[in-house]
Amino acid sequence: MDRNKVEIELLKKDPGKLLLNYQPVVWTIVRNYLSKGMVRYREQKDLVQEINKKLLERMPRIQAQYNYSSKLRTYFSVIIRN
């Protein structure tokens, strides 16, 4: 089974595990903001926690709105960046 299919199954059945799997993506995006001066170094852990909290709160909406037209990782990356 390819990675995207596995991630879609996690989105449906175990979104908490999916979020754990996406932590490297979250950290990469936060570090990108750090390198651009948009986030201070000492704020990055707080920002990651805030992103995770919001993702968990929005998970039912994400599950309902994901339309399979792009890879789930791409879709999540856009949500995280926004």
Z-matrix of the N, CA and C atoms (Angstrom, degrees):
N
C 1 1.455
C 2 1.531 1 107.78
N 3 1.331 2 116.26 1 133.84
C 4 1.460 3 117.78 2 -178.82
C 5 1.531 4 111.59 3 -75.89
N 6 1.313 5 114.39 4 163.84
C 7 1.464 6 121.51 5 -173.75
C 8 1.526 7 112.64 6 -57.18
N 9 1.331 8 117.11 7 -43.27
C 10 1.458 9 120.30 8 -178.20
C 11 1.531 10 111.37 9 -62.40
N 12 1.320 11 116.80 10 -41.20
C 13 1.471 12 119.90 11 178.93
C 14 1.521 13 111.06 12 -64.57
N 15 1.323 14 116.54 13 -40.01
C 16 1.465 15 120.54 14 177.57
C 17 1.525 16 109.90 15 -62.51
N 18 1.338 17 116.67 16 -44.01
C 19 1.457 18 120.71 17 -179.86
C 20 1.525 19 111.94 18 -65.96
N 21 1.313 20 117.53 19 -37.14
C 22 1.468 21 121.07 20 177.18
C 23 1.530 22 109.89 21 -64.21
N 24 1.325 23 116.66 22 -41.59
C 25 1.470 24 120.01 23 177.39
C 26 1.527 25 110.61 24 -62.28
N 27 1.336 26 117.03 25 -40.16
C 28 1.464 27 119.83 26 177.08
C 29 1.529 28 110.82 27 -64.88
N 30 1.318 29 117.15 28 -39.69
C 31 1.463 30 120.43 29 177.67
C 32 1.526 31 110.01 30 -57.55
N 33 1.317 32 116.67 31 -41.49
C 34 1.463 33 121.56 32 -178.24
C 35 1.533 34 112.38 33 -73.92
N 36 1.343 35 116.45 34 -43.12
C 37 1.461 36 120.42 35 -168.82
C 38 1.527 37 115.18 36 -105.33
N 39 1.338 38 117.28 37 -30.50
C 40 1.470 39 120.11 38 -175.46
C 41 1.531 40 110.31 39 -148.04
N 42 1.345 41 117.08 40 69.65
C 43 1.465 42 119.89 41 -176.64
C 44 1.525 43 113.57 42 -61.48
N 45 1.320 44 118.36 43 -26.66
C 46 1.463 45 120.31 44 176.51
C 47 1.517 46 111.52 45 -64.26
N 48 1.313 47 116.67 46 -42.10
C 49 1.469 48 121.05 47 177.35
C 50 1.520 49 110.43 48 -66.89
N 51 1.323 50 117.02 49 -38.40
C 52 1.459 51 120.63 50 176.53
C 53 1.530 52 110.05 51 -59.00
N 54 1.314 53 116.28 52 -44.86
C 55 1.462 54 120.50 53 179.44
C 56 1.527 55 110.74 54 -62.47
N 57 1.317 56 117.27 55 -39.35
C 58 1.469 57 119.90 56 175.51
C 59 1.527 58 111.03 57 -61.85
N 60 1.316 59 116.54 58 -41.08
C 61 1.463 60 120.37 59 178.79
C 62 1.525 61 112.15 60 -65.61
N 63 1.325 62 117.30 61 -26.35
C 64 1.460 63 121.77 62 -177.25
C 65 1.530 64 113.63 63 -91.40
N 66 1.334 65 117.16 64 5.72
C 67 1.465 66 118.69 65 -179.99
C 68 1.528 67 113.19 66 -59.09
N 69 1.336 68 119.62 67 -39.02
C 70 1.476 69 117.84 68 175.88
C 71 1.535 70 112.25 69 -60.19
N 72 1.324 71 117.24 70 -34.70
C 73 1.473 72 120.73 71 177.67
C 74 1.525 73 109.91 72 -66.36
N 75 1.328 74 116.30 73 -45.31
C 76 1.462 75 120.80 74 179.19
C 77 1.525 76 109.89 75 -58.82
N 78 1.331 77 116.10 76 -49.10
C 79 1.470 78 119.77 77 -178.59
C 80 1.527 79 111.93 78 -63.98
N 81 1.314 80 118.12 79 -38.37
C 82 1.469 81 121.11 80 178.33
C 83 1.520 82 110.88 81 -61.58
N 84 1.308 83 116.95 82 -43.61
C 85 1.463 84 120.87 83 -179.91
C 86 1.522 85 110.28 84 -66.81
N 87 1.330 86 117.76 85 -42.01
C 88 1.466 87 120.89 86 178.67
C 89 1.532 88 109.97 87 -64.01
N 90 1.327 89 117.62 88 -42.95
C 91 1.469 90 120.40 89 178.25
C 92 1.527 91 111.27 90 -63.61
N 93 1.310 92 116.67 91 -33.73
C 94 1.467 93 120.28 92 176.66
C 95 1.526 94 110.00 93 -63.28
N 96 1.328 95 116.87 94 -43.62
C 97 1.466 96 120.40 95 176.15
C 98 1.518 97 110.98 96 -64.28
N 99 1.322 98 117.07 97 -36.32
C 100 1.460 99 122.14 98 177.83
C 101 1.528 100 109.82 99 -62.67
N 102 1.316 101 116.87 100 -45.32
C 103 1.470 102 120.56 101 -178.33
C 104 1.527 103 112.42 102 -66.43
N 105 1.326 104 116.38 103 -24.84
C 106 1.466 105 120.64 104 178.01
C 107 1.528 106 112.24 105 -89.34
N 108 1.334 107 116.45 106 0.00
C 109 1.458 108 120.72 107 179.31
C 110 1.514 109 113.98 108 79.67
N 111 1.325 110 117.25 109 13.51
C 112 1.457 111 121.04 110 -178.17
C 113 1.532 112 111.69 111 -85.81
N 114 1.323 113 116.42 112 -17.52
C 115 1.455 114 122.94 113 179.89
C 116 1.524 115 106.99 114 -135.10
N 117 1.316 116 116.33 115 139.82
C 118 1.460 117 120.49 116 175.28
C 119 1.518 118 109.29 117 -82.56
N 120 1.325 119 115.07 118 150.41
C 121 1.463 120 120.55 119 -177.98
C 122 1.529 121 111.72 120 -53.89
N 123 1.311 122 116.19 121 -44.41
C 124 1.468 123 119.34 122 -176.19
C 125 1.530 124 112.64 123 -71.90
N 126 1.315 125 117.87 124 -10.74
C 127 1.465 126 121.88 125 -179.55
C 128 1.523 127 113.48 126 -96.54
N 129 1.323 128 117.64 127 -7.73
C 130 1.462 129 118.70 128 -171.17
C 131 1.527 130 113.14 129 -65.46
N 132 1.331 131 119.08 130 -39.32
C 133 1.474 132 119.85 131 178.63
C 134 1.526 133 111.02 132 -64.89
N 135 1.329 134 115.96 133 -40.31
C 136 1.464 135 119.63 134 177.56
C 137 1.523 136 111.05 135 -63.28
N 138 1.326 137 116.40 136 -40.42
C 139 1.466 138 120.40 137 179.45
C 140 1.529 139 110.60 138 -64.79
N 141 1.317 140 117.87 139 -41.92
C 142 1.464 141 121.07 140 178.28
C 143 1.531 142 109.68 141 -61.43
N 144 1.319 143 117.27 142 -43.63
C 145 1.461 144 120.40 143 178.26
C 146 1.528 145 111.34 144 -62.88
N 147 1.317 146 117.04 145 -41.09
C 148 1.465 147 120.86 146 179.38
C 149 1.535 148 110.66 147 -65.22
N 150 1.315 149 116.46 148 -41.47
C 151 1.473 150 120.47 149 177.89
C 152 1.526 151 109.79 150 -61.67
N 153 1.329 152 116.84 151 -46.73
C 154 1.468 153 120.33 152 -179.89
C 155 1.523 154 111.57 153 -61.54
N 156 1.309 155 116.64 154 -41.67
C 157 1.468 156 120.87 155 178.52
C 158 1.527 157 110.53 156 -60.67
N 159 1.322 158 116.22 157 -46.80
C 160 1.467 159 119.50 158 -179.01
C 161 1.524 160 111.67 159 -67.22
N 162 1.329 161 116.79 160 -37.70
C 163 1.461 162 119.37 161 177.33
C 164 1.527 163 110.98 162 -62.65
N 165 1.321 164 116.69 163 -42.65
C 166 1.465 165 119.39 164 177.91
C 167 1.520 166 111.75 165 -63.36
N 168 1.329 167 116.25 166 -41.32
C 169 1.466 168 119.80 167 178.30
C 170 1.520 169 111.58 168 -63.78
N 171 1.306 170 116.64 169 -35.65
C 172 1.471 171 121.89 170 -175.71
C 173 1.522 172 113.65 171 -92.43
N 174 1.313 173 117.49 172 0.16
C 175 1.461 174 120.36 173 -175.02
C 176 1.529 175 113.17 174 -56.35
N 177 1.330 176 120.56 175 -43.29
C 178 1.475 177 118.15 176 177.56
C 179 1.532 178 112.16 177 -59.41
N 180 1.303 179 116.36 178 -38.75
C 181 1.468 180 120.39 179 178.53
C 182 1.526 181 110.80 180 -67.88
N 183 1.335 182 116.49 181 -41.47
C 184 1.466 183 120.75 182 178.03
C 185 1.525 184 109.47 183 -62.13
N 186 1.341 185 117.02 184 -43.91
C 187 1.463 186 120.41 185 178.96
C 188 1.528 187 111.08 186 -59.88
N 189 1.308 188 116.47 187 -40.04
C 190 1.464 189 120.61 188 -177.89
C 191 1.531 190 112.53 189 -74.49
N 192 1.317 191 117.12 190 -33.92
C 193 1.462 192 120.08 191 -172.39
C 194 1.533 193 114.58 192 -92.67
N 195 1.304 194 118.16 193 -18.90
C 196 1.470 195 118.75 194 -179.74
C 197 1.521 196 109.30 195 -63.59
N 198 1.335 197 116.15 196 123.33
C 199 1.469 198 119.94 197 -172.47
C 200 1.531 199 114.36 198 -110.54
N 201 1.321 200 117.61 199 10.76
C 202 1.468 201 123.11 200 175.14
C 203 1.527 202 113.97 201 67.23
N 204 1.320 203 118.92 202 11.09
C 205 1.466 204 120.34 203 -179.25
C 206 1.524 205 112.53 204 -81.94
N 207 1.321 206 117.20 205 -13.92
C 208 1.466 207 121.85 206 175.74
C 209 1.520 208 107.66 207 -136.82
N 210 1.325 209 115.39 208 168.79
C 211 1.456 210 118.25 209 175.87
C 212 1.518 211 108.60 210 -64.64
N 213 1.301 212 116.16 211 144.25
C 214 1.457 213 121.00 212 -178.80
C 215 1.524 214 110.82 213 -60.29
N 216 1.317 215 118.27 214 -38.16
C 217 1.471 216 121.84 215 179.14
C 218 1.526 217 110.70 216 -60.79
N 219 1.316 218 117.59 217 -40.08
C 220 1.460 219 121.93 218 177.64
C 221 1.526 220 109.84 219 -65.67
N 222 1.300 221 116.67 220 -45.42
C 223 1.466 222 122.44 221 179.21
C 224 1.525 223 110.53 222 -59.16
N 225 1.335 224 116.24 223 -47.51
C 226 1.455 225 120.76 224 179.48
C 227 1.520 226 111.78 225 -63.87
N 228 1.321 227 116.75 226 -39.93
C 229 1.463 228 120.46 227 179.38
C 230 1.512 229 111.54 228 -59.35
N 231 1.302 230 117.01 229 -40.72
C 232 1.472 231 120.99 230 178.03
C 233 1.521 232 110.37 231 -64.77
N 234 1.323 233 116.27 232 -43.08
C 235 1.474 234 120.15 233 178.96
C 236 1.534 235 109.36 234 -61.87
N 237 1.308 236 117.31 235 -44.47
C 238 1.458 237 121.27 236 -179.17
C 239 1.530 238 110.54 237 -62.37
N 240 1.322 239 116.72 238 -46.03
C 241 1.470 240 120.14 239 -179.32
C 242 1.519 241 111.48 240 -62.05
N 243 1.303 242 117.11 241 -36.23
C 244 1.468 243 119.81 242 -178.64
C 245 1.511 244 110.70 243 -77.55
